[in-house]
Every structure is written in C-alpha cells, then in structure tokens.
C-alpha cells in the first residue's frame, strides 16, 4: 500500500490593502464612534461653564447640525465651541470713552421767532398720525414743525386707531398732553381741540395729504393755500411727511419735541422705571435687545444678502458673545410674538440664560392697565431699552431708529447695530473656522456699527436716527476741530459744529445704501402670519398715487 500524500490545507488569497487606505478607514471608524458619542452627550457648542440653567434645556437647533466637527491641517478634530466669556472683548464694552466729548444741544438760536409772533390768527392745523407708537411719534414730532412752517396753531395730534395694531388709545392716554403743550409754548401754539362757537366747532376741517419728505416750500405751495382759504386743514396718514433737509433751527425744534416734550404719562413712566429697577437689581449692567423676525415673501435670501433682514435670535446671540459679552450677562428682550416662538428663541436663551421681558419681570396684575393696548406695551419696552446700558437694534424699524437717535442725544450710550450685510456671509461658514477666528471676524465687521460718536458721516442715515444738528462737540473736541481742516473733520466725524449758521440747510438724506428701510414698528405686537413688502419710499409713493387704501395702509403702518 503506497504512502498517501499529506493533503495540504487550501490556500486563500487575501487582497492586499494599502497602508494609507487602512489608516483612513480606521480614522473614519473613529470619527463615527466620536460622532455617535457626541450625539448622546450634551451639545458641544457650549463648554461646561456655559451650560444652560435647569429651566432652559439645551437646544439641538442652535446649529443646523448638533455635531459640527472639522479637521485641521494636522488631521485633528476641532469643535466650534463658544466659551463662557465670549470672544476677546471689544474695548469699553459697556460704553464709549468718546461719549463725554459730545452732548445734546437743541436750544433755539436768538433769531428763532417766538410762537406769539410767528402764529397767525385763524389758521389751525390738524394731524392724523399713522402706524404704531414710534411711527406715530415721528408724525407728532414733524407735525409741530409743519405747524411752525405754516404759521398755524396746532391741534393735539390724533393717534391712529384703525390700523392692524387696533389700539384705541388717545394722545393723552400715552403722552403727558399738558407737558407737551407747555414745553413747546415758545415755539408753536398748541391747543387740545378746535375752538367752538355755540357748542359747535368753528369750521369743518378740510382733509388732504402731503407727499412724503415734503419740504417747507412744498408745505407752502400745497397746504398754505388751502389753510388760508379753509382756515382748518387736517393732514392724514401723517408719517415721514417732512423732509430731512431743513434749516438748523427747525431741526433743533424736532429734537426739542422728540427728546423733551414727548413724555409718557406718569402711569406708563412709573411702570417702565420699575422694570428698569428690577433689571438693575439682577446685574450692574444689562443689554436690551429689540428682537423681531420679518422675512419678505419675495426673495428672503436675496434680502438677507443685501442686509435688509434682521438677524435670527441665534445669530444675534453669537454676535454678542463674539463681541465679548459672557453668558452671565442679563438680557432684556423687547418684542411682540416672535415667528417660531420658543423654538426660535431657544438658541438665544442657551447662549444667554439670563433672559427677561416685561412679562417675566412684572405680574399680570401689574401689566393689566397696559396689556390690552399695543402702544402702551410698546412704550414700556421703549423706556427699558432707553434705560439699558447697551441697546441692540436688530432691525431698521421706527423704534430702533428713534431709540438710536435718542441714545446719541443723551450721551451716546452704547447702541449696537448689526452689520447684517457683512455678517450674512460669515454665519453659514462659522463651523469652518475656530471660535477665535469667528469672533475676531465679527469684531472687525462690527467696527463702525457700535454707536461710537465718530461713526457718523454726512449724507448717511435718517435724521431721527442721526440727529446730528442737535449734537454738539465739547470744548476739547471743538478746539481740536478748529485747528484742523474743517472739511476733513466734517468728513471724519459727521457731527455738526457749534458754529454752524442757524439758517444753513443740512441734508441728512440717506445714501443709496441706507435708503431701503421698512416703515413697520417692529415688535409692537405685530400679528403673526402676515407678510409685508419691503416698501421703499419710491414704491410707497407709487401706491399713494394709485390711491389704493389697502396697500396704502399696509405700507404705511
């Protein structure tokens, strides 16, 4: 029997795997494990010291992807992590050292005639304002100037009660009417109602409307003939119906009305002061944010690219943290209902857990006298925003403009306006960079948007936001200005010099870049579910000429 040959085990060929590929596969497996672990853990966006309080749960919508990782040049994994202290802080975060060099100055010059000598008999001007609280405030301010131009007696303006704000408040329900009349007695004669004879008013008002941005010559050519003939003229839809280009004394009159004569009633002011005191009791400093979200239906992405849309709550929070505001800062949010509600607000509350509003600071009983009236609720927000250490204007609406101008007039308190046009491209790409890089870019983009006195330039902005004719330089700055070339100083600072002649006309029209603004009073309890056109001035005037009442109301309010 022959020897059997030993069977050799079958050989299997194993494909060769390049070493780099094997390493890549291993790295990919490790990445997946880390990602899975991160999904089960808390959000990596904030570090441990920035974790939200128990009453605020972490939000996975803070970033589109809750796990945002990237590889650096060495192959390690970086996380876009927001530190508790924000980024490297902006110098003088809570105020400007330059503010002491400028002050509000709105007194009339010696050549400005008194109301007694300026007012002609048998001329009465009535004004019907339009829109929400702050849009009406601009109308009231300009109504006084219009009466002055027409040498007329002004009847206390009528507030808009028919727009979608549905507020039945009269002038005296919001403003101290006696104070309003008394403080302006040297400038314009003002009465509460038309004179009566035999229990009836002397004449039926002749109703008309003037174009927007109407100049003094426009009033003299369009309104004065009717006023001379009819004796009582009522101007309707009165908002932004006066030109920005006025002589200095009329600009200063605007400021006297807006900053000194329009005082809220004692009841509103007392409640507003109480809210400020409660914020101050929580922290030495606090930020007030006028928050609102409006996206136009035409092309929201295009609007955002051009800086015409407000930032989202998340973007506002990231911007503030990048500027250096830590997570311990107390935030007062002034707004009506926010589109998306709590889900939209969650990222901001994660970044700033100390989140307050008038509804959280006051009881329902305390707010009861105001809660049924949108303008009175807006007035409370106005007072708190005005009293804040830092005010953030997240839109270019009426409240934001008026408060920005008021804070400049009263000492240049820090007012931050997001550079939305530039920030738009930064936010979507933030996870492709470290937090340090991101915060540095934010601080760079925000230069010129931090409310510094020397940010103003001639021809930029709108008068209610930049009341340059009513802001004077201190002696130190004035002396320095006089030693330099005046044209260069004017170009750099954009601040009116005290020596400007009283009769010189100043043009504060917006540049093309700033001309597209929305007439809505953002945040003043605007109903949700409505879409509005961006409504530039030229678009508005086209609709006015067509006399379409529905479009007129939507664009005007």
C-alpha positions in Angstrom: 0.0 0.0 0.0 1.6 3.1 -1.1 2.1 6.0 1.2 -0.7 8.6 1.0 0.3 12.1 0.2 -0.5 14.5 3.0 -3.1 16.9 1.9 -2.0 20.4 2.2 -4.5 23.0 3.5 -6.2 25.1 0.9 -4.6 28.5 0.5 -6.9 31.6 0.3 -5.7 34.7 -1.4 -6.3 37.9 0.7 -6.3 41.1 -1.3 -3.6 43.5 -0.3 -4.8 46.7 1.4 -2.6 49.8 1.1 -1.5 51.1 4.5 -2.8 54.7 3.9 -6.3 53.3 3.0 -6.3 51.2 6.1 -5.4 54.2 8.2 -8.2 56.2 6.6 -10.7 53.6 7.2 -9.7 53.4 10.8 -9.9 57.2 11.1 -13.3 57.1 9.6 -14.5 54.5 12.1 -13.1 56.5 14.9 -14.9 59.6 13.6 -18.2 57.8 13.5 -17.7 56.5 17.1 -16.9 60.0 18.3 -19.9 61.4 16.4 -22.2 58.8 17.9 -20.9 59.5 21.4 -21.3 63.3 20.8 -24.9 62.8 19.8 -25.7 61.1 23.0 -23.9 63.7 25.1 -24.8 67.3 25.6 -24.3 69.8 22.8 -20.6 70.6 22.2 -21.4 74.2 21.2 -21.1 75.4 24.8 -18.4 74.5 27.3 -19.3 73.2 30.8 -19.3 76.7 32.4 -21.7 77.9 29.7 -24.3 75.2 30.3 -27.9 76.4 30.5 -29.8 76.6 33.7 -32.2 73.8 34.6 -35.1 75.9 33.4 -33.6 76.1 29.9 -33.0 72.8 28.2 -30.2 72.5 25.6 -31.4 73.1 22.1 -30.3 71.0 19.1 -31.4 73.7 16.8 -28.7 76.1 18.0 -26.8 74.8 15.0 -28.2 73.0 11.9 -26.0 70.1 12.8 -25.6 69.5 16.6 -22.2 67.9 15.9 -20.1 70.3 13.9 -16.6 68.9 13.5 -13.8 69.7 11.1 -10.2 68.6 10.5 -7.3 71.0 10.9 -4.1 70.8 9.0 -2.7 68.2 11.4 -5.7 65.9 11.0 -7.0 66.5 14.5 -10.7 67.3 15.1 -11.7 70.8 16.2 -15.1 71.8 17.6 -16.8 75.2 17.1 -17.2 75.8 20.8 -18.5 79.1 22.3 -16.6 79.9 25.5 -18.5 81.2 28.6 -16.8 84.6 28.3 -17.5 85.1 24.6 -14.6 86.3 22.4 -11.8 88.8 23.0 -13.8 91.7 24.3 -14.3 95.0 22.5 -12.7 97.8 24.3 -15.1 99.8 26.5 -17.7 97.1 26.1 -20.4 98.9 28.1 -19.8 102.4 27.0 -17.7 104.7 24.9 -14.9 106.9 26.3 -15.6 109.4 23.5 -19.2 110.0 24.6 -18.1 112.6 27.2 -16.9 114.8 24.4 -20.3 115.3 22.8 -23.7 116.4 24.2 -27.2 117.1 23.1 -27.9 120.8 22.2 -31.3 121.7 20.8 -32.0 125.2 22.2 -33.3 127.7 19.6 -31.0 130.4 18.4 -31.6 134.0 19.2 -33.0 134.6 15.7 -35.8 132.0 16.1 -39.1 133.9 16.5 -41.4 133.1 19.3 -44.7 131.4 18.8 -46.6 134.5 19.7 -45.0 136.5 16.8 -44.9 133.5 14.4 -48.5 132.3 14.7 -51.1 133.9 12.5 -54.8 134.0 13.6 -57.5 131.8 12.1 -55.1 129.1 11.0 -55.5 125.7 12.5 -53.6 122.5 11.6 -54.8 119.1 12.5 -52.7 115.9 12.1 -53.9 112.3 11.9 -50.9 110.1 12.6 -50.3 106.6 11.1 -48.9 103.3 12.3 -47.7 102.0 15.7 -46.4 104.0 18.6 -43.0 105.0 17.2 -44.2 105.7 13.7 -46.8 108.0 15.2 -44.1 109.6 17.3 -42.3 110.7 14.2 -45.6 112.1 12.9 -46.2 114.1 16.1 -42.6 115.5 16.0 -42.9 116.6 12.4 -46.5 117.9 13.0 -45.0 120.6 15.3 -42.5 121.6 12.7 -45.2 121.7 10.0 -47.4 124.0 12.1 -44.4 126.2 12.6 -43.7 126.4 8.9 -47.3 127.3 8.2 -47.6 129.9 11.0 -50.5 127.9 12.3 -51.9 126.8 15.6 -51.5 123.0 16.1 -54.4 120.9 17.5 -53.1 118.0 19.6 -52.5 115.2 17.0 -54.9 112.3 16.6 -53.5 108.9 17.0 -54.1 106.0 14.6 -56.8 103.7 16.0 -57.7 101.9 12.8 -54.5 100.1 11.6 -53.9 96.5 12.5 -52.5 97.5 15.8 -56.1 98.1 16.9 -55.2 100.4 19.8 -57.9 102.8 20.9 -55.5 105.0 22.9 -55.7 108.8 22.5 -52.8 111.1 22.7 -53.4 111.8 26.4 -53.5 108.0 27.2 -49.9 107.7 26.2 -48.2 111.1 26.5 -48.5 113.9 29.0 -50.5 116.3 27.0 -50.2 119.3 29.3 -46.4 118.9 29.4 -46.4 118.7 25.6 -48.3 122.0 25.2 -46.4 123.8 28.0 -42.8 122.9 26.9 -43.5 124.0 23.3 -45.4 127.2 24.1 -42.4 129.4 22.9 -42.2 127.5 19.6 -45.7 126.6 18.4 -49.1 127.4 19.8 -50.9 124.1 20.6 -54.5 123.5 21.7 -56.3 120.4 22.7 -59.2 120.8 20.4 -60.6 123.2 17.8 -62.4 126.3 19.2 -66.2 126.1 19.5 -68.9 128.7 18.9 -72.4 128.0 20.1 -71.4 124.4 21.1 -70.1 123.6 17.6 -66.6 123.7 16.2 -65.8 126.8 14.2 -65.2 125.1 10.9 -65.2 121.7 9.4 -61.6 120.6 8.6 -60.5 120.4 5.0 -58.8 117.0 4.7 -55.8 116.4 2.5 -52.5 114.6 2.4 -49.0 115.8 1.5 -46.3 113.8 -0.2 -43.6 112.0 1.8 -40.5 114.0 2.6 -42.4 117.3 1.8 -40.1 120.3 2.1 -41.0 123.7 3.7 -41.6 125.0 0.2 -43.8 122.0 -0.5 -45.9 122.9 2.5 -46.2 126.5 1.5 -47.2 125.6 -2.1 -49.6 122.7 -1.3 -51.0 123.3 2.2 -50.9 127.0 2.7 -53.4 128.0 0.0 -55.9 125.5 1.5 -55.2 126.7 5.0 -55.6 130.4 4.0 -58.9 129.6 2.3 -60.4 127.0 4.6 -58.7 128.0 7.9 -58.7 124.5 9.3 -56.7 121.8 7.5 -56.4 118.1 8.5 -53.4 116.2 7.1 -54.0 112.4 7.1 -51.6 109.4 7.1 -49.0 111.8 8.6 -45.8 109.8 8.9 -42.5 110.8 7.4 -44.2 113.7 5.6 -41.5 116.2 6.3 -38.2 116.4 4.5 -34.9 115.7 6.3 -33.4 118.8 4.6 -34.3 121.6 7.0 -32.6 124.6 8.3 -30.8 124.1 11.7 -33.4 125.8 13.9 -36.2 123.6 12.5 -34.0 120.5 13.1 -33.5 121.6 16.7 -37.2 122.1 17.1 -37.6 118.5 16.0 -35.2 117.5 18.8 -37.0 119.6 21.4 -40.2 117.8 20.6 -38.9 114.3 20.4 -36.4 114.3 23.3 -38.0 116.8 25.7 -41.7 117.4 25.1 -43.0 113.9 24.3 -43.1 112.5 27.8 -45.1 109.4 28.6 -47.9 109.6 31.2 -46.9 109.1 34.8 -48.5 105.7 34.9 -46.5 104.4 31.9 -43.3 106.0 33.0 -43.6 104.6 36.6 -44.1 101.0 35.3 -41.2 101.4 32.9 -38.9 102.7 35.6 -40.0 99.7 37.8 -38.9 97.3 35.1 -35.5 99.1 34.8 -35.0 98.9 38.6 -35.7 95.1 38.5 -33.2 94.6 35.8 -30.6 96.7 37.6 -31.3 94.6 40.8 -30.2 91.5 38.9 -27.0 92.9 37.5 -24.9 96.1 37.4 -25.3 96.2 33.6 -27.8 94.8 31.2 -28.4 94.6 27.4 -31.8 95.5 25.8 -32.5 93.8 22.5 -35.2 94.9 20.2 -35.8 91.5 18.6 -38.1 90.7 15.7 -38.1 88.4 12.7 -39.6 89.5 9.4 -38.8 87.8 6.2 -40.3 89.0 3.0 -42.0 86.5 0.8 -40.5 87.7 -2.5 -36.9 86.5 -2.1 -35.7 86.3 1.6 -32.2 85.0 0.7 -31.7 88.0 -1.6 -32.9 90.3 1.1 -30.6 88.8 3.7 -27.6 89.1 1.3 -28.2 92.8 1.0 -28.5 93.2 4.7 -32.2 94.1 4.7 -33.4 91.3 7.0 -32.9 91.2 10.8 -30.5 88.6 12.2 -32.1 85.5 13.7 -32.0 85.2 17.5 -29.2 82.6 17.3 -27.1 85.0 15.1 -27.7 87.9 17.5 -26.6 85.7 20.4 -23.4 84.6 18.6 -22.6 88.2 17.6 -22.9 89.4 21.2 -20.8 86.6 22.5 -18.2 87.2 19.8 -18.0 90.9 20.9 -17.2 89.8 24.4 -20.5 89.6 26.3 -20.3 86.5 28.5 -23.1 84.1 29.3 -23.7 85.7 32.7 -25.0 88.9 31.1 -28.7 89.7 31.7 -30.7 90.3 28.5 -34.0 92.2 28.2 -35.8 91.3 25.0 -38.3 93.9 23.7 -40.7 92.4 21.1 -44.1 91.1 20.3 -44.5 87.5 19.4 -41.5 86.0 17.6 -42.0 83.9 14.5 -41.4 80.3 15.5 -41.9 81.1 19.2 -39.9 79.3 21.8 -38.2 77.1 19.2 -36.7 80.1 17.5 -35.7 81.7 20.8 -34.1 78.6 22.3 -30.6 79.2 20.8 -30.5 82.7 22.2 -31.6 81.5 25.6 -28.9 78.9 25.6 -26.3 81.5 24.9 -27.8 83.9 27.4 -29.7 82.0 30.1 -30.5 85.3 32.0 -33.3 86.1 29.6 -36.0 88.6 30.6 -39.0 90.5 29.2 -41.7 92.7 30.7 -43.9 89.7 31.1 -41.2 87.9 33.2 -40.3 90.9 35.3 -43.9 92.0 36.1 -47.0 90.2 37.2 -50.1 90.0 35.1 -51.8 92.3 37.6 -49.1 95.0 37.2 -49.3 94.8 33.4 -53.1 94.7 33.3 -53.5 98.5 32.7 -51.3 98.2 29.6 -51.7 94.7 28.2 -54.8 95.4 26.1 -53.1 98.3 24.4 -50.2 97.6 22.0 -48.9 101.2 22.1 -48.7 101.3 25.9 -46.9 97.9 25.9 -44.5 99.2 23.3 -44.0 102.3 25.5 -42.8 100.1 28.4 -40.3 98.4 26.1 -39.2 101.8 24.8 -38.5 103.0 28.4 -36.5 99.9 29.3 -34.5 100.0 26.1 -33.7 103.6 26.6 -32.5 102.9 30.2 -30.3 100.0 29.2 -26.5 100.1 29.3 -26.4 98.6 25.8 -29.1 98.6 23.2 -29.0 96.3 20.2 -31.2 97.3 17.2 -31.9 94.1 15.3 -33.8 95.9 12.6 -34.2 99.3 10.9 -37.7 100.0 12.1 -39.1 103.1 13.7 -38.4 102.1 17.3 -34.8 101.2 16.5 -34.2 104.5 14.7 -35.8 106.7 17.3 -34.1 105.0 20.2 -30.7 105.1 18.5 -31.1 108.8 17.9 -32.3 109.4 21.5 -29.4 107.5 23.0 -26.9 109.5 20.8 -28.5 112.7 22.0 -28.4 111.8 25.7 -24.7 110.9 26.0 -24.0 108.4 23.2 -25.0 105.4 25.3 -23.7 102.2 23.6 -26.0 101.3 20.7 -25.1 98.3 18.6 -26.5 97.9 15.1 -25.6 94.5 13.5 -23.7 94.9 10.2 -26.2 92.4 8.7 -24.9 92.8 5.1 -21.4 91.7 6.1 -22.4 89.2 8.8 -24.7 87.4 6.4 -21.8 85.5 4.7 -20.0 84.8 8.0 -22.7 82.9 9.9 -23.2 80.0 7.5 -19.5 79.4 7.3 -18.7 79.6 11.0 -18.1 75.9 11.6 -15.3 76.0 9.0 -13.2 78.1 11.5 -12.3 78.2 15.1 -14.3 80.3 17.6 -11.3 82.6 17.9 -11.3 83.3 14.2 -15.0 83.7 14.1 -15.1 86.2 17.0 -12.2 88.1 15.5 -14.1 88.5 12.2 -17.3 89.6 14.0 -15.4 92.3 15.8 -13.8 93.5 12.6 -17.1 93.6 10.8 -18.8 95.5 13.6 -16.4 98.4 13.6 -18.4 101.4 12.7 -21.6 99.8 14.0 -21.1 100.1 17.7 -22.6 103.5 18.4 -19.4 105.5 18.7 -19.8 109.3 18.2 -17.2 109.4 15.4 -19.1 106.8 13.3 -21.4 109.3 11.8 -20.7 110.6 8.3 -22.5 113.3 6.3 -25.2 112.0 4.0 -25.7 108.7 5.9 -28.7 107.7 7.9 -32.0 109.4 8.6 -32.5 112.3 10.9 -34.4 110.5 13.7 -31.6 108.0 13.9 -28.7 110.5 13.4 -29.8 113.9 14.9 -26.5 115.5 14.0 -27.8 119.1 14.1 -28.7 118.6 17.8 -25.3 117.1 18.9 -22.5 119.4 19.8 -18.9 118.9 20.5 -17.3 119.5 23.9 -14.7 122.3 24.2 -11.8 119.9 23.9 -13.0 118.4 20.7 -14.1 121.8 19.3 -10.7 123.2 19.9 -9.1 120.3 18.1 -11.5 120.6 15.3 -10.8 124.3 14.8 -7.1 123.5 14.4 -7.7 121.1 11.6 -9.1 121.5 8.2 -12.9 121.8 8.6 -13.8 119.7 5.6 -11.6 116.8 6.8 -13.1 117.0 10.3 -16.7 117.0 8.9 -15.9 114.0 6.7 -14.5 112.1 9.5 -16.9 112.8 12.3 -20.2 113.8 10.6 -21.0 115.9 13.7 -22.4 119.4 13.3 -20.1 122.1 14.6 -21.5 124.5 17.2 -20.5 127.4 14.9 -22.8 126.3 12.1 -25.0 129.1 11.0 -28.7 129.0 12.1 -30.1 129.3 8.6 -27.9 126.8 6.8 -29.8 123.9 5.3 -28.3 120.5 6.2 -29.1 117.4 4.1 -29.4 114.3 6.1 -31.0 112.2 3.4 -29.9 108.5 3.4 -27.4 107.3 1.0 -28.4 104.7 -1.6 -27.1 102.0 0.7 -29.3 103.1 3.6 -32.4 104.2 1.7 -34.3 100.9 1.9 -36.0 100.8 5.3 -39.2 99.4 6.5 -42.0 101.5 7.8 -43.2 98.9 10.3 -42.9 99.3 14.0 -41.2 96.0 14.6 -42.0 94.3 17.8 -45.0 96.3 18.7 -47.3 93.3 19.0 -47.5 92.9 15.2 -49.8 90.0 14.3 -48.1 86.9 13.0 -48.9 85.3 9.7 -48.8 88.5 7.7 -46.2 89.2 5.0 -45.2 92.7 4.1 -43.4 94.3 1.2 -40.1 95.8 2.0 -41.7 99.0 0.8 -39.0 101.5 -0.3 -40.0 105.2 -0.5 -40.4 105.1 -4.2 -42.7 102.0 -4.1 -44.8 103.7 -1.4 -45.3 106.9 -3.4 -46.4 104.8 -6.4 -49.1 103.2 -4.3 -50.1 106.6 -2.9 -50.6 108.0 -6.4 -52.8 105.0 -7.2 -54.8 105.7 -4.0 -55.2 102.0 -3.1 -56.4 102.2 0.5 -55.4 98.6 1.4 -51.9 98.8 0.0 -51.6 102.3 1.5 -52.3 101.1 5.0 -50.1 98.1 4.8 -47.1 100.0 3.5 -47.6 103.0 5.8 -48.1 101.1 9.1 
